[in-house]
């Protein structure tokens, strides 16, 4: 009998102050903004390289102690705030449209 292998994805527990990192990591826009790339490298330069410069993999590899340190680092939090502002225009918008018109009548025109 062969062992069953499964892939398990581990999501880091981010301190509330670092929650914007998750949004940044999952929006491909980060790849075009050097300041955001530097932010991820700043978390842990060696882990950033090992992850293949993949922010989602990086966040999964960084230890909780390092995340706690970053959540208390005023300079890092300032950098994170700037990065989040850069991302705002590129975040998907929730599209909730309320229809307020009338629908055309669909069907066979009987000439009536």
Buried (B, 14 or more C-beta within 10 A) or exposed (E): EEEEEEEEEEEBEBBEBBEBBBBBBEBEEBEEBEEBBEBBBBBBEEBBEEBEEBBBBBBBBBEEEEBEEBBEBEEBBEBBEEBBEBBEEEEEEEEEEEEEEEEEEEEEEEEE
